[in-house]
Amino acid sequence: MRGRTASSIVCALALSVALVPDALAKREPIYTDPTRDALLVVNENTGVTLYARNETVLRHPASLTKMMTLYLVFERLRARQITLQTPFIISRNAETQWPAKLHLRAGTSISVADAIGAMAVYSANDAAVAAAENIAGTETHFAELMNAKAQAFGMTHTFFKNATGLPDPLQFTTASDLAILARHLITDFPEYFHYFHDPYFTFRGRDIPSHDALLKTYSGADGIKTGYTDASGYNLVTSASRNGTRLIGVVLGGISAERRDKQMEHLLDAGFALLRQKSSATASIVTR
């Protein structure tokens, strides 16, 4: 009987795992471009992958790059090399970055706190370059620091060329690597994670809303980052918590921001449902 019970547990859990990919696969093409997409849902508490598609295929990160830029800023804050009040001087290179940006002028400055908010909420490229240059001297050197940190994390399929995510054919990552980075942001710097779920960023008296619509539309969502370029499509990494469980979702290659968000909602819903199925199946078998 014990052998049958153990077999029942394995079969029930295996069946519940199988149901999610089947249900998701029927709807994925509606929301993403199959030629450049990648989908992933991970249980942040355990690191277990609940669903994956193209998770190790190289993709362009777009502004998801700023997740690593922010990680390195948080490291310097933790080490007290800078403070939230430290001014980042704006260079000509930072001033001339493409939008989205704050239109900062060369020779002026922005505080570290404002630079963090600008990157996390508004994805401002001039703020990202200013952070890179003030920390590492040049954006090129900063990219080297980004790559070193990626390797230390085991992000073996990621390579950074800039701090912004603006188009570069040699800048690439994978959904699996981005999930690793998201877990580090959540667990390594809980004191700064609130920046990712701020609904807006206030700069010089103006409230700038977050690009992350799921903060308003999805129950439990608390960040992390959106991104878009022509080469990448619409990208999103999302953290969401329900009943003490946190999931990390990655959607790359969305057809539009709205469809990308729908895909993320569908992935997270399926992930939470799968965990409920596992919990119910295990509890039922243990009770019997």
Backbone torsions as a table, in degrees:
resi	resn	phi	psi	omega
1	MET	NA	-38.2	179.0
2	ARG	-61.5	-39.9	178.9
3	GLY	-63.0	-39.1	179.2
4	ARG	-67.3	-38.1	178.6
5	THR	-64.0	-44.6	178.4
6	ALA	-61.7	-41.9	178.7
7	SER	-63.4	-37.5	179.5
8	SER	-63.1	-41.2	178.7
9	ILE	-62.4	-48.1	-178.7
10	VAL	-60.9	-46.0	-177.8
11	CYS	-65.1	-41.8	-178.8
12	ALA	-64.3	-44.1	-179.7
13	LEU	-69.3	-39.9	178.8
14	ALA	-62.9	-40.0	179.2
15	LEU	-65.1	-41.5	-179.3
16	SER	-65.7	-36.4	176.6
17	VAL	-64.9	-41.2	-176.2
18	ALA	-68.0	-31.1	-176.1
19	LEU	-64.8	-35.2	-175.0
20	VAL	-68.2	-51.7	177.6
21	PRO	-57.6	-39.2	-179.9
22	ASP	-62.4	-43.5	-179.2
23	ALA	-68.6	-38.5	-178.1
24	LEU	-71.8	-40.1	-173.9
25	ALA	-59.5	-29.8	-178.2
26	LYS	-70.4	-19.6	-173.3
27	ARG	-116.0	-11.1	-175.8
28	GLU	-56.2	-45.8	-175.9
29	PRO	-60.8	-19.9	178.9
30	ILE	-66.7	-32.9	-168.4
31	TYR	-107.3	-22.5	-175.7
32	THR	-132.3	163.4	175.9
33	ASP	-89.1	111.6	-175.6
34	PRO	-60.1	-20.0	-178.9
35	THR	-79.7	-14.7	-178.4
36	ARG	-143.4	17.6	-177.5
37	ASP	-92.4	168.2	170.8
38	ALA	-159.7	137.5	-176.7
39	LEU	-131.8	141.7	-178.2
40	LEU	-157.6	138.6	170.3
41	VAL	-131.2	127.0	-177.0
42	VAL	-125.8	138.3	170.8
43	ASN	-75.6	108.4	-175.7
44	GLU	-64.0	-31.8	-178.9
45	ASN	-63.7	-37.1	-174.0
46	THR	-114.6	-18.4	-175.3
47	GLY	82.6	2.3	-177.8
48	VAL	-77.1	133.0	176.7
49	THR	-79.6	128.2	179.7
50	LEU	-96.7	-31.0	176.9
51	TYR	-157.9	144.1	-179.7
52	ALA	-151.7	143.7	172.0
53	ARG	-147.3	124.9	-179.4
54	ASN	56.2	30.1	-172.1
55	GLU	-69.6	-18.0	179.5
56	THR	-113.8	11.0	177.7
57	VAL	-84.8	136.2	-177.0
58	LEU	-65.2	131.6	178.9
59	ARG	-137.4	158.2	176.0
60	HIS	-83.4	131.4	-174.5
61	PRO	-79.3	-21.8	-172.4
62	ALA	54.5	-140.0	-174.0
63	SER	-74.3	-2.1	169.8
64	LEU	-61.9	-18.2	173.2
65	THR	-52.3	-35.7	-175.8
66	LYS	-65.4	-15.2	173.3
67	MET	-59.2	-43.0	178.1
68	MET	-73.6	-37.7	176.1
69	THR	-56.5	-45.7	-180.0
70	LEU	-67.7	-37.2	178.4
71	TYR	-57.6	-44.4	-178.8
72	LEU	-68.3	-32.6	174.3
73	VAL	-65.6	-44.5	179.2
74	PHE	-61.4	-37.8	177.4
75	GLU	-59.0	-44.5	-178.9
76	ARG	-67.0	-34.1	175.3
77	LEU	-65.4	-45.1	-179.8
78	ARG	-61.7	-37.6	-179.2
79	ALA	-82.2	-0.5	179.7
80	ARG	61.7	26.4	172.9
81	GLN	-76.4	-25.7	174.2
82	ILE	-139.5	167.1	173.2
83	THR	-124.8	171.9	178.4
84	LEU	-65.0	-19.1	179.8
85	GLN	-94.2	-8.2	-179.9
86	THR	-58.8	133.0	178.7
87	PRO	-83.3	133.7	169.3
88	PHE	-96.8	120.1	-179.0
89	ILE	-77.5	136.5	-178.1
90	ILE	-89.4	124.1	177.7
91	SER	-93.3	172.2	174.6
92	ARG	-63.4	-36.0	178.3
93	ASN	-63.3	-42.9	178.5
94	ALA	-65.5	-42.0	-178.4
95	GLU	-59.6	-36.0	-171.9
96	THR	-90.7	10.3	177.6
97	GLN	-66.6	155.9	178.2
98	TRP	-71.2	159.1	170.0
99	PRO	-66.7	153.1	8.2
100	ALA	-75.7	140.7	177.7
101	LYS	-158.3	167.1	-179.1
102	LEU	-90.5	-2.2	-176.9
103	HIS	60.6	46.2	177.4
104	LEU	-73.9	143.3	-177.2
105	ARG	-96.8	141.3	177.2
106	ALA	-58.1	137.0	-179.2
107	GLY	94.0	-16.1	175.1
108	THR	-89.9	-172.4	-179.0
109	SER	-143.5	164.0	174.8
110	ILE	-137.3	140.7	-179.6
111	SER	-70.4	157.7	177.5
112	VAL	-59.1	-41.4	179.8
113	ALA	-60.3	-44.2	179.0
114	ASP	-68.8	-35.2	178.4
115	ALA	-65.0	-40.0	178.0
116	ILE	-63.2	-49.1	179.1
117	GLY	-60.6	-40.3	-179.7
118	ALA	-63.1	-38.7	179.6
119	MET	-75.3	-47.1	-173.2
120	ALA	-70.6	-38.2	-174.4
121	VAL	-96.0	-46.7	-172.0
122	TYR	-104.4	-11.7	-179.3
123	SER	60.7	41.8	-176.5
124	ALA	-71.8	122.1	-176.6
125	ASN	-76.2	-32.8	178.0
126	ASP	-67.2	-35.8	177.0
127	ALA	-67.1	-37.9	179.6
128	ALA	-65.0	-43.3	179.3
129	VAL	-67.1	-39.3	177.8
130	ALA	-60.8	-43.1	178.2
131	ALA	-61.6	-45.2	-178.3
132	ALA	-62.0	-47.4	-176.0
133	GLU	-69.3	-37.8	-178.8
134	ASN	-74.5	-24.5	177.7
135	ILE	-85.2	-43.1	-170.8
136	ALA	-114.7	-2.3	-178.9
137	GLY	93.5	-48.3	176.8
138	THR	-138.1	157.1	177.4
139	GLU	-66.5	-32.7	178.3
140	THR	-62.2	-46.2	177.9
141	HIS	-64.5	-37.9	178.9
142	PHE	-62.2	-40.2	177.3
143	ALA	-60.9	-34.2	175.9
144	GLU	-64.3	-39.5	176.6
145	LEU	-65.6	-38.1	177.3
146	MET	-61.1	-44.8	-178.8
147	ASN	-67.5	-37.5	177.5
148	ALA	-63.4	-41.5	178.9
149	LYS	-67.3	-39.6	177.8
150	ALA	-59.9	-43.6	178.5
151	GLN	-64.7	-39.0	179.0
152	ALA	-63.5	-31.3	179.5
153	PHE	-81.6	-9.4	-175.0
154	GLY	84.8	18.9	176.7
155	MET	-83.6	72.7	-167.2
156	THR	-75.6	-11.3	-179.6
157	HIS	-112.0	22.6	-177.6
158	THR	-115.1	138.3	175.5
159	PHE	-143.2	125.3	-179.0
160	PHE	-104.2	141.9	175.3
161	LYS	-117.7	-18.8	178.5
162	ASN	-150.1	174.9	-175.4
163	ALA	-93.8	-4.4	-171.1
164	THR	-104.7	-36.3	-169.7
165	GLY	94.8	2.7	175.6
166	LEU	-61.2	154.6	-168.1
167	PRO	-53.3	130.3	171.9
168	ASP	-154.7	123.1	-175.6
169	PRO	-62.5	-19.0	-177.9
170	LEU	-97.0	2.3	179.3
171	GLN	-98.2	116.2	-175.7
172	PHE	-149.4	165.6	179.8
173	THR	-158.9	-172.0	174.3
174	THR	-135.2	162.2	176.9
175	ALA	-61.1	-39.2	179.1
176	SER	-62.5	-43.0	179.8
177	ASP	-65.3	-38.9	179.8
178	LEU	-66.4	-34.3	176.2
179	ALA	-66.0	-37.8	175.7
180	ILE	-60.1	-46.7	-179.2
181	LEU	-63.9	-41.5	179.4
182	ALA	-61.2	-42.2	178.9
183	ARG	-61.9	-38.9	178.6
184	HIS	-66.4	-40.4	178.3
185	LEU	-61.5	-40.6	-177.9
186	ILE	-70.1	-46.4	-172.8
187	THR	-86.6	-32.1	-175.6
188	ASP	-81.1	-31.2	-175.0
189	PHE	-133.5	62.8	179.4
190	PRO	-61.8	-26.4	-178.6
191	GLU	-71.4	-17.8	179.8
192	TYR	-111.8	-2.8	-174.9
193	PHE	-66.2	-21.7	-178.8
194	HIS	-60.2	-24.9	178.9
195	TYR	-59.2	-31.6	-176.1
196	PHE	-75.4	-21.9	178.3
197	HIS	-112.8	17.8	171.0
198	ASP	-68.0	129.7	-177.2
199	PRO	-71.1	-20.7	177.5
200	TYR	-155.0	165.6	-179.8
201	PHE	-123.4	124.0	-178.8
202	THR	-96.8	123.0	-178.9
203	PHE	-137.3	118.6	179.0
204	ARG	51.8	45.9	175.3
205	GLY	81.7	2.9	-178.2
206	ARG	-115.4	130.6	177.2
207	ASP	-88.8	120.4	-179.0
208	ILE	-109.0	116.5	-175.6
209	PRO	-71.3	154.6	178.2
210	SER	-69.9	148.0	174.2
211	HIS	-75.5	-12.7	-173.4
212	ASP	-88.7	96.6	-176.8
213	ALA	-68.9	-24.4	-177.3
214	LEU	-65.4	-20.3	176.6
215	LEU	-59.8	-28.0	179.3
216	LYS	-98.8	-29.5	-168.7
217	THR	-101.4	-17.9	-174.1
218	TYR	-118.7	121.4	-178.3
219	SER	-63.8	124.0	178.5
220	GLY	95.5	-10.6	-179.3
221	ALA	-68.5	135.4	179.3
222	ASP	-139.6	39.0	179.0
223	GLY	115.5	176.4	39.1
224	ILE	-125.6	-53.5	-168.2
225	LYS	-154.5	142.7	173.1
226	THR	-105.6	167.3	176.4
227	GLY	-166.2	150.9	176.2
228	TYR	-156.8	135.2	160.7
229	THR	-143.7	166.3	177.9
230	ASP	-59.5	-37.4	-176.4
231	ALA	-74.2	-30.8	-174.0
232	SER	-93.4	-26.8	-166.5
233	GLY	78.1	-165.5	-176.5
234	TYR	-91.8	119.5	-174.3
235	ASN	-111.7	154.4	178.4
236	LEU	-159.1	133.7	167.3
237	VAL	-116.9	126.9	-175.4
238	THR	-128.9	138.1	169.3
239	SER	-106.7	136.2	178.3
240	ALA	-144.8	138.8	-177.0
241	SER	-124.4	135.3	174.4
242	ARG	-146.0	131.5	175.2
243	ASN	52.4	40.9	175.6
244	GLY	82.2	2.0	178.3
245	THR	-114.3	133.2	178.3
246	ARG	-112.2	132.0	174.0
247	LEU	-109.8	149.7	170.8
248	ILE	-116.4	123.0	178.2
249	GLY	-112.0	143.4	176.7
250	VAL	-128.7	125.1	173.5
251	VAL	-126.3	119.9	177.3
252	LEU	-119.7	143.8	175.9
253	GLY	82.5	28.7	177.5
254	GLY	-64.5	147.4	-178.7
255	ILE	-73.8	-34.6	175.7
256	SER	-150.3	167.7	179.2
257	ALA	-62.0	-40.5	-178.5
258	GLU	-65.8	-44.6	-178.7
259	ARG	-71.5	-34.8	173.9
260	ARG	-59.2	-44.0	-179.7
261	ASP	-65.2	-39.4	177.4
262	LYS	-63.4	-40.3	178.0
263	GLN	-62.1	-42.4	178.9
264	MET	-63.5	-43.9	178.3
265	GLU	-59.8	-41.4	179.7
266	HIS	-64.8	-43.1	178.8
267	LEU	-62.5	-47.0	-178.1
268	LEU	-66.8	-42.3	177.0
269	ASP	-57.4	-45.6	179.8
270	ALA	-64.7	-38.2	179.1
271	GLY	-64.5	-46.3	178.6
272	PHE	-66.0	-37.7	178.0
273	ALA	-63.6	-40.7	179.0
274	LEU	-61.9	-42.8	179.2
275	LEU	-65.2	-36.7	176.4
276	ARG	-65.3	-40.1	178.4
277	GLN	-62.0	-45.3	179.0
278	LYS	-61.1	-44.7	-178.6
279	SER	-64.1	-43.4	-179.4
280	SER	-66.6	-42.5	-179.2
281	ALA	-63.9	-43.7	179.9
282	THR	-65.5	-43.3	-179.4
283	ALA	-63.8	-39.2	-179.7
284	SER	-64.3	-45.4	-178.9
285	ILE	-66.5	-42.4	179.7
286	VAL	-63.7	-39.5	179.7
287	THR	-63.0	-44.9	179.0
288	ARG	-64.2	NA	NA
